[in-house]
């Protein structure tokens, strides 16, 4: 499905906010992990370094933007719980229906 210019523009505008929210959640997880008084500091340090290394490649943190991949990117963001379907309320009905169809197809 080719998406409209309006949906493409909206996706680019919203993505940074969605990613910011996701990263905020990661930061809270990191803070909780670091506040664990049971584990030694060295263990926390290396575990955090490993988590950050993995998390920085997550679509909730960074994505390569291609107009032809927007539908699949949105589906992936929903499946990875970066966003929920209701976050698409400003997008066209056509885009929302296509995303819903794909999500339901692979349940």
N, CA, C and O atoms as a GROMACS GRO file, in nm:
protein
  428
    1UNK      N    1   0.084  -0.119   0.000
    1UNK     CA    2   0.000   0.000   0.000
    1UNK      C    3   0.088   0.125   0.000
    1UNK      O    4   0.179   0.138   0.082
    2UNK      N    5   0.061   0.216  -0.093
    2UNK     CA    6   0.128   0.346  -0.091
    2UNK      C    7   0.056   0.436   0.008
    2UNK      O    8  -0.066   0.450   0.004
    3UNK      N    9   0.132   0.496   0.097
    3UNK     CA   10   0.067   0.585   0.193
    3UNK      C   11   0.064   0.727   0.137
    3UNK      O   12   0.144   0.764   0.051
    4UNK      N   13  -0.029   0.804   0.188
    4UNK     CA   14  -0.044   0.941   0.141
    4UNK      C   15   0.069   1.029   0.194
    4UNK      O   16   0.137   0.996   0.291
    5UNK      N   17   0.087   1.142   0.127
    5UNK     CA   18   0.188   1.238   0.173
    5UNK      C   19   0.153   1.286   0.314
    5UNK      O   20   0.242   1.307   0.397
    6UNK      N   21   0.024   1.303   0.340
    6UNK     CA   22  -0.020   1.349   0.472
    6UNK      C   23   0.017   1.248   0.580
    6UNK      O   24   0.069   1.286   0.685
    7UNK      N   25  -0.008   1.118   0.555
    7UNK     CA   26   0.027   1.014   0.653
    7UNK      C   27   0.178   1.003   0.670
    7UNK      O   28   0.227   0.982   0.781
    8UNK      N   29   0.253   1.017   0.562
    8UNK     CA   30   0.399   1.012   0.567
    8UNK      C   31   0.452   1.125   0.653
    8UNK      O   32   0.540   1.105   0.738
    9UNK      N   33   0.399   1.246   0.630
    9UNK     CA   34   0.442   1.362   0.709
    9UNK      C   35   0.405   1.343   0.856
    9UNK      O   36   0.486   1.371   0.945
   10UNK      N   37   0.285   1.295   0.882
   10UNK     CA   38   0.238   1.274   1.018
   10UNK      C   39   0.324   1.169   1.090
   10UNK      O   40   0.359   1.186   1.207
   11UNK      N   41   0.358   1.063   1.020
   11UNK     CA   42   0.443   0.959   1.078
   11UNK      C   43   0.577   1.017   1.120
   11UNK      O   44   0.624   0.992   1.231
   12UNK      N   45   0.638   1.094   1.033
   12UNK     CA   46   0.768   1.154   1.066
   12UNK      C   47   0.758   1.248   1.184
   12UNK      O   48   0.849   1.256   1.266
   13UNK      N   49   0.646   1.321   1.194
   13UNK     CA   50   0.627   1.414   1.306
   13UNK      C   51   0.606   1.338   1.438
   13UNK      O   52   0.661   1.377   1.541
   14UNK      N   53   0.527   1.232   1.434
   14UNK     CA   54   0.492   1.160   1.557
   14UNK      C   55   0.602   1.066   1.606
   14UNK      O   56   0.612   1.041   1.726
   15UNK      N   57   0.682   1.015   1.515
   15UNK     CA   58   0.782   0.915   1.552
   15UNK      C   59   0.875   0.964   1.663
   15UNK      O   60   0.905   0.889   1.756
   16UNK      N   61   0.921   1.086   1.654
   16UNK     CA   62   1.015   1.135   1.755
   16UNK      C   63   0.952   1.137   1.894
   16UNK      O   64   1.018   1.105   1.993
   17UNK      N   65   0.826   1.174   1.903
   17UNK     CA   66   0.756   1.174   2.031
   17UNK      C   67   0.736   1.032   2.084
   17UNK      O   68   0.753   1.006   2.204
   18UNK      N   69   0.700   0.941   1.994
   18UNK     CA   70   0.683   0.800   2.034
   18UNK      C   71   0.816   0.745   2.086
   18UNK      O   72   0.820   0.674   2.187
   19UNK      N   73   0.924   0.777   2.016
   19UNK     CA   74   1.054   0.729   2.059
   19UNK      C   75   1.097   0.794   2.190
   19UNK      O   76   1.156   0.729   2.276
   20UNK      N   77   1.067   0.920   2.206
   20UNK     CA   78   1.101   0.989   2.331
   20UNK      C   79   1.030   0.923   2.449
   20UNK      O   80   1.090   0.903   2.554
   21UNK      N   81   0.902   0.889   2.432
   21UNK     CA   82   0.828   0.821   2.538
   21UNK      C   83   0.887   0.684   2.568
   21UNK      O   84   0.898   0.645   2.684
   22UNK      N   85   0.924   0.611   2.464
   22UNK     CA   86   0.983   0.479   2.483
   22UNK      C   87   1.116   0.491   2.559
   22UNK      O   88   1.143   0.414   2.651
   23UNK      N   89   1.198   0.586   2.518
   23UNK     CA   90   1.328   0.605   2.583
   23UNK      C   91   1.310   0.648   2.728
   23UNK      O   92   1.388   0.607   2.815
   24UNK      N   93   1.209   0.728   2.756
   24UNK     CA   94   1.180   0.768   2.894
   24UNK      C   95   1.151   0.644   2.979
   24UNK      O   96   1.196   0.635   3.094
   25UNK      N   97   1.077   0.550   2.923
   25UNK     CA   98   1.051   0.424   2.994
   25UNK      C   99   1.179   0.346   3.019
   25UNK      O  100   1.197   0.288   3.126
   26UNK      N  101   1.268   0.344   2.919
   26UNK     CA  102   1.396   0.276   2.937
   26UNK      C  103   1.478   0.340   3.048
   26UNK      O  104   1.538   0.271   3.131
   27UNK      N  105   1.480   0.472   3.051
   27UNK     CA  106   1.557   0.543   3.153
   27UNK      C  107   1.504   0.508   3.292
   27UNK      O  108   1.582   0.489   3.385
   28UNK      N  109   1.373   0.499   3.307
   28UNK     CA  110   1.315   0.461   3.436
   28UNK      C  111   1.354   0.318   3.473
   28UNK      O  112   1.385   0.290   3.589
   29UNK      N  113   1.353   0.227   3.374
   29UNK     CA  114   1.398   0.090   3.400
   29UNK      C  115   1.544   0.089   3.444
   29UNK      O  116   1.580   0.019   3.540
   30UNK      N  117   1.628   0.166   3.377
   30UNK     CA  118   1.769   0.173   3.412
   30UNK      C  119   1.785   0.225   3.555
   30UNK      O  120   1.863   0.171   3.633
   31UNK      N  121   1.712   0.330   3.588
   31UNK     CA  122   1.722   0.389   3.722
   31UNK      C  123   1.682   0.287   3.828
   31UNK      O  124   1.749   0.273   3.931
   32UNK      N  125   1.572   0.215   3.805
   32UNK     CA  126   1.530   0.112   3.901
   32UNK      C  127   1.636   0.004   3.914
   32UNK      O  128   1.666  -0.041   4.025
   33UNK      N  129   1.693  -0.037   3.802
   33UNK     CA  130   1.799  -0.138   3.804
   33UNK      C  131   1.920  -0.089   3.884
   33UNK      O  132   1.976  -0.163   3.964
   34UNK      N  133   1.959   0.035   3.861
   34UNK     CA  134   2.077   0.089   3.929
   34UNK      C  135   2.054   0.111   4.078
   34UNK      O  136   2.149   0.113   4.156
   35UNK      N  137   1.928   0.127   4.119
   35UNK     CA  138   1.897   0.147   4.260
   35UNK      C  139   1.888   0.017   4.339
   35UNK      O  140   1.861   0.018   4.459
   36UNK      N  141   1.911  -0.096   4.273
   36UNK     CA  142   1.912  -0.226   4.339
   36UNK      C  143   2.035  -0.233   4.430
   36UNK      O  144   2.148  -0.230   4.381
   37UNK      N  145   2.013  -0.242   4.560
   37UNK     CA  146   2.124  -0.242   4.656
   37UNK      C  147   2.187  -0.379   4.675
   37UNK      O  148   2.288  -0.392   4.745
   38UNK      N  149   2.129  -0.481   4.613
   38UNK     CA  150   2.179  -0.617   4.632
   38UNK      C  151   2.298  -0.647   4.541
   38UNK      O  152   2.395  -0.710   4.583
   39UNK      N  153   2.292  -0.602   4.417
   39UNK     CA  154   2.399  -0.632   4.321
   39UNK      C  155   2.517  -0.538   4.340
   39UNK      O  156   2.499  -0.422   4.374
   40UNK      N  157   2.638  -0.590   4.318
   40UNK     CA  158   2.756  -0.503   4.327
   40UNK      C  159   2.759  -0.402   4.212
   40UNK      O  160   2.702  -0.425   4.106
   41UNK      N  161   2.826  -0.292   4.235
   41UNK     CA  162   2.832  -0.183   4.137
   41UNK      C  163   2.889  -0.231   4.003
   41UNK      O  164   2.839  -0.191   3.898
   42UNK      N  165   2.990  -0.314   4.006
   42UNK     CA  166   3.051  -0.360   3.881
   42UNK      C  167   2.952  -0.442   3.799
   42UNK      O  168   2.948  -0.429   3.677
   43UNK      N  169   2.874  -0.524   3.864
   43UNK     CA  170   2.773  -0.604   3.793
   43UNK      C  171   2.666  -0.514   3.731
   43UNK      O  172   2.625  -0.534   3.617
   44UNK      N  173   2.624  -0.414   3.807
   44UNK     CA  174   2.524  -0.319   3.754
   44UNK      C  175   2.581  -0.242   3.635
   44UNK      O  176   2.513  -0.221   3.535
   45UNK      N  177   2.705  -0.199   3.647
   45UNK     CA  178   2.770  -0.123   3.541
   45UNK      C  179   2.773  -0.201   3.411
   45UNK      O  180   2.731  -0.151   3.307
   46UNK      N  181   2.823  -0.325   3.417
   46UNK     CA  182   2.837  -0.403   3.294
   46UNK      C  183   2.703  -0.448   3.239
   46UNK      O  184   2.686  -0.455   3.118
   47UNK      N  185   2.609  -0.476   3.324
   47UNK     CA  186   2.476  -0.514   3.277
   47UNK      C  187   2.408  -0.394   3.210
   47UNK      O  188   2.343  -0.409   3.106
   48UNK      N  189   2.423  -0.276   3.269
   48UNK     CA  190   2.365  -0.156   3.208
   48UNK      C  191   2.430  -0.128   3.073
   48UNK      O  192   2.362  -0.092   2.977
   49UNK      N  193   2.560  -0.144   3.064
   49UNK     CA  194   2.629  -0.121   2.937
   49UNK      C  195   2.576  -0.216   2.830
   49UNK      O  196   2.555  -0.176   2.716
   50UNK      N  197   2.553  -0.341   2.867
   50UNK     CA  198   2.498  -0.441   2.774
   50UNK      C  199   2.357  -0.403   2.732
   50UNK      O  200   2.324  -0.410   2.613
   51UNK      N  201   2.274  -0.363   2.827
   51UNK     CA  202   2.136  -0.324   2.795
   51UNK      C  203   2.131  -0.205   2.701
   51UNK      O  204   2.056  -0.205   2.604
   52UNK      N  205   2.212  -0.104   2.729
   52UNK     CA  206   2.212   0.015   2.644
   52UNK      C  207   2.258  -0.021   2.503
   52UNK      O  208   2.203   0.029   2.405
   53UNK      N  209   2.358  -0.106   2.493
   53UNK     CA  210   2.407  -0.150   2.363
   53UNK      C  211   2.296  -0.217   2.283
   53UNK      O  212   2.282  -0.193   2.163
   54UNK      N  213   2.217  -0.302   2.349
   54UNK     CA  214   2.105  -0.370   2.282
   54UNK      C  215   1.991  -0.272   2.253
   54UNK      O  216   1.936  -0.271   2.143
   55UNK      N  217   1.956  -0.190   2.352
   55UNK     CA  218   1.840  -0.101   2.340
   55UNK      C  219   1.859   0.007   2.235
   55UNK      O  220   1.762   0.053   2.175
   56UNK      N  221   1.981   0.049   2.211
   56UNK     CA  222   2.001   0.159   2.117
   56UNK      C  223   1.973   0.119   1.973
   56UNK      O  224   1.965   0.205   1.885
   57UNK      N  225   1.958  -0.011   1.946
   57UNK     CA  226   1.923  -0.058   1.812
   57UNK      C  227   1.773  -0.086   1.797
   57UNK      O  228   1.727  -0.120   1.689
   58UNK      N  229   1.699  -0.071   1.905
   58UNK     CA  230   1.555  -0.100   1.907
   58UNK      C  231   1.480   0.009   1.829
   58UNK      O  232   1.516   0.126   1.838
   59UNK      N  233   1.375  -0.028   1.753
   59UNK     CA  234   1.297   0.072   1.678
   59UNK      C  235   1.235   0.181   1.766
   59UNK      O  236   1.203   0.289   1.718
   60UNK      N  237   1.219   0.152   1.895
   60UNK     CA  238   1.170   0.254   1.986
   60UNK      C  239   1.273   0.362   2.013
   60UNK      O  240   1.242   0.466   2.071
   61UNK      N  241   1.396   0.337   1.970
   61UNK     CA  242   1.505   0.432   1.990
   61UNK      C  243   1.550   0.493   1.857
   61UNK      O  244   1.569   0.614   1.848
   62UNK      N  245   1.566   0.409   1.755
   62UNK     CA  246   1.614   0.458   1.626
   62UNK      C  247   1.553   0.375   1.513
   62UNK      O  248   1.537   0.254   1.525
   63UNK      N  249   1.520   0.442   1.405
   63UNK     CA  250   1.464   0.375   1.288
   63UNK      C  251   1.514   0.443   1.162
   63UNK      O  252   1.535   0.564   1.159
   64UNK      N  253   1.533   0.364   1.060
   64UNK     CA  254   1.562   0.418   0.928
   64UNK      C  255   1.427   0.445   0.863
   64UNK      O  256   1.344   0.354   0.854
   65UNK      N  257   1.403   0.566   0.819
   65UNK     CA  258   1.273   0.602   0.764
   65UNK      C  259   1.268   0.585   0.613
   65UNK      O  260   1.348   0.642   0.538
   66UNK      N  261   1.172   0.504   0.570
   66UNK     CA  262   1.144   0.487   0.428
   66UNK      C  263   0.993   0.490   0.411
   66UNK      O  264   0.921   0.417   0.479
   67UNK      N  265   0.947   0.573   0.323
   67UNK     CA  266   0.804   0.586   0.300
   67UNK      C  267   0.740   0.451   0.264
   67UNK      O  268   0.629   0.422   0.307
   68UNK      N  269   0.811   0.371   0.188
   68UNK     CA  270   0.757   0.242   0.145
   68UNK      C  271   0.744   0.141   0.259
   68UNK      O  272   0.679   0.038   0.243
   69UNK      N  273   0.806   0.169   0.374
   69UNK     CA  274   0.804   0.076   0.487
   69UNK      C  275   0.719   0.123   0.604
   69UNK      O  276   0.715   0.055   0.707
   70UNK      N  277   0.652   0.236   0.591
   70UNK     CA  278   0.580   0.295   0.705
   70UNK      C  279   0.479   0.200   0.766
   70UNK      O  280   0.473   0.188   0.888
   71UNK      N  281   0.399   0.134   0.685
   71UNK     CA  282   0.298   0.043   0.738
   71UNK      C  283   0.365  -0.064   0.824
   71UNK      O  284   0.322  -0.092   0.936
   72UNK      N  285   0.471  -0.124   0.771
   72UNK     CA  286   0.542  -0.230   0.845
   72UNK      C  287   0.611  -0.174   0.968
   72UNK      O  288   0.617  -0.242   1.071
   73UNK      N  289   0.662  -0.052   0.960
   73UNK     CA  290   0.724   0.012   1.076
   73UNK      C  291   0.621   0.034   1.186
   73UNK      O  292   0.649   0.010   1.304
   74UNK      N  293   0.503   0.079   1.148
   74UNK     CA  294   0.396   0.101   1.247
   74UNK      C  295   0.356  -0.031   1.311
   74UNK      O  296   0.340  -0.039   1.433
   75UNK      N  297   0.338  -0.134   1.230
   75UNK     CA  298   0.303  -0.266   1.283
   75UNK      C  299   0.410  -0.313   1.382
   75UNK      O  300   0.379  -0.364   1.489
   76UNK      N  301   0.535  -0.295   1.344
   76UNK     CA  302   0.645  -0.335   1.432
   76UNK      C  303   0.645  -0.256   1.563
   76UNK      O  304   0.668  -0.313   1.670
   77UNK      N  305   0.621  -0.126   1.555
   77UNK     CA  306   0.615  -0.043   1.676
   77UNK      C  307   0.502  -0.088   1.768
   77UNK      O  308   0.518  -0.086   1.890
   78UNK      N  309   0.390  -0.126   1.711
   78UNK     CA  310   0.279  -0.175   1.793
   78UNK      C  311   0.315  -0.309   1.856
   78UNK      O  312   0.293  -0.329   1.976
   79UNK      N  313   0.369  -0.400   1.778
   79UNK     CA  314   0.405  -0.532   1.831
   79UNK      C  315   0.512  -0.524   1.939
   79UNK      O  316   0.514  -0.605   2.032
   80UNK      N  317   0.599  -0.427   1.929
   80UNK     CA  318   0.705  -0.410   2.028
   80UNK      C  319   0.661  -0.322   2.145
   80UNK      O  320   0.740  -0.292   2.235
   81UNK      N  321   0.535  -0.283   2.144
   81UNK     CA  322   0.474  -0.203   2.251
   81UNK      C  323   0.537  -0.065   2.269
   81UNK      O  324   0.540  -0.010   2.379
   82UNK      N  325   0.586  -0.011   2.157
   82UNK     CA  326   0.634   0.127   2.159
   82UNK      C  327   0.514   0.220   2.151
   82UNK      O  328   0.511   0.325   2.216
   83UNK      N  329   0.414   0.180   2.072
   83UNK     CA  330   0.289   0.254   2.060
   83UNK      C  331   0.173   0.155   2.068
   83UNK      O  332   0.194   0.034   2.067
   84UNK      N  333   0.053   0.209   2.077
   84UNK     CA  334  -0.067   0.126   2.070
   84UNK      C  335  -0.148   0.170   1.948
   84UNK      O  336  -0.126   0.278   1.892
   85UNK      N  337  -0.240   0.086   1.908
   85UNK     CA  338  -0.319   0.115   1.789
   85UNK      C  339  -0.389   0.252   1.799
   85UNK      O  340  -0.400   0.323   1.699
   86UNK      N  341  -0.435   0.287   1.917
   86UNK     CA  342  -0.504   0.416   1.936
   86UNK      C  343  -0.416   0.536   1.905
   86UNK      O  344  -0.467   0.646   1.880
   87UNK      N  345  -0.285   0.518   1.906
   87UNK     CA  346  -0.193   0.628   1.870
   87UNK      C  347  -0.204   0.666   1.723
   87UNK      O  348  -0.149   0.768   1.681
   88UNK      N  349  -0.276   0.586   1.646
   88UNK     CA  350  -0.289   0.613   1.502
   88UNK      C  351  -0.416   0.692   1.470
   88UNK      O  352  -0.451   0.704   1.353
   89UNK      N  353  -0.483   0.746   1.570
   89UNK     CA  354  -0.612   0.812   1.548
   89UNK      C  355  -0.607   0.929   1.451
   89UNK      O  356  -0.707   0.960   1.387
   90UNK      N  357  -0.493   0.995   1.437
   90UNK     CA  358  -0.482   1.109   1.346
   90UNK      C  359  -0.451   1.069   1.202
   90UNK      O  360  -0.454   1.153   1.112
   91UNK      N  361  -0.421   0.942   1.181
   91UNK     CA  362  -0.387   0.893   1.047
   91UNK      C  363  -0.514   0.862   0.968
   91UNK      O  364  -0.623   0.854   1.024
   92UNK      N  365  -0.498   0.845   0.839
   92UNK     CA  366  -0.613   0.817   0.752
   92UNK      C  367  -0.674   0.681   0.787
   92UNK      O  368  -0.608   0.592   0.839
   93UNK      N  369  -0.802   0.670   0.756
   93UNK     CA  370  -0.872   0.544   0.778
   93UNK      C  371  -0.809   0.431   0.699
   93UNK      O  372  -0.802   0.317   0.746
   94UNK      N  373  -0.762   0.461   0.579
   94UNK     CA  374  -0.700   0.360   0.495
   94UNK      C  375  -0.575   0.302   0.562
   94UNK      O  376  -0.556   0.180   0.565
   95UNK      N  377  -0.490   0.388   0.616
   95UNK     CA  378  -0.370   0.342   0.684
   95UNK      C  379  -0.407   0.260   0.806
   95UNK      O  380  -0.351   0.152   0.827
   96UNK      N  381  -0.499   0.310   0.888
   96UNK     CA  382  -0.540   0.238   1.008
   96UNK      C  383  -0.597   0.100   0.974
   96UNK      O  384  -0.567   0.001   1.042
   97UNK      N  385  -0.679   0.092   0.869
   97UNK     CA  386  -0.736  -0.037   0.830
   97UNK      C  387  -0.628  -0.135   0.786
   97UNK      O  388  -0.633  -0.253   0.819
   98UNK      N  389  -0.531  -0.086   0.711
   98UNK     CA  390  -0.422  -0.173   0.664
   98UNK      C  391  -0.338  -0.224   0.781
   98UNK      O  392  -0.303  -0.342   0.786
   99UNK      N  393  -0.308  -0.137   0.875
   99UNK     CA  394  -0.232  -0.177   0.994
   99UNK      C  395  -0.312  -0.282   1.072
   99UNK      O  396  -0.258  -0.384   1.114
  100UNK      N  397  -0.439  -0.256   1.091
  100UNK     CA  398  -0.525  -0.349   1.165
  100UNK      C  399  -0.532  -0.484   1.095
  100UNK      O  400  -0.526  -0.589   1.160
  101UNK      N  401  -0.544  -0.483   0.964
  101UNK     CA  402  -0.551  -0.606   0.886
  101UNK      C  403  -0.424  -0.690   0.906
  101UNK      O  404  -0.432  -0.811   0.925
  102UNK      N  405  -0.309  -0.624   0.900
  102UNK     CA  406  -0.182  -0.693   0.917
  102UNK      C  407  -0.169  -0.749   1.060
  102UNK      O  408  -0.126  -0.862   1.080
  103UNK      N  409  -0.206  -0.668   1.156
  103UNK     CA  410  -0.198  -0.712   1.295
  103UNK      C  411  -0.287  -0.834   1.320
  103UNK      O  412  -0.247  -0.928   1.389
  104UNK      N  413  -0.407  -0.832   1.264
  104UNK     CA  414  -0.499  -0.943   1.284
  104UNK      C  415  -0.458  -1.067   1.206
  104UNK      O  416  -0.485  -1.180   1.248
  105UNK      N  417  -0.393  -1.048   1.095
  105UNK     CA  418  -0.351  -1.158   1.010
  105UNK      C  419  -0.246  -1.245   1.079
  105UNK      O  420  -0.244  -1.367   1.060
  106UNK      N  421  -0.163  -1.185   1.158
  106UNK     CA  422  -0.050  -1.257   1.219
  106UNK      C  423  -0.068  -1.283   1.368
  106UNK      O  424   0.031  -1.295   1.440
  107UNK      N  425  -0.190  -1.292   1.414
  107UNK     CA  426  -0.211  -1.317   1.559
  107UNK      C  427  -0.188  -1.460   1.592
  107UNK      O  428  -0.200  -1.500   1.707
   0.00000   0.00000   0.00000
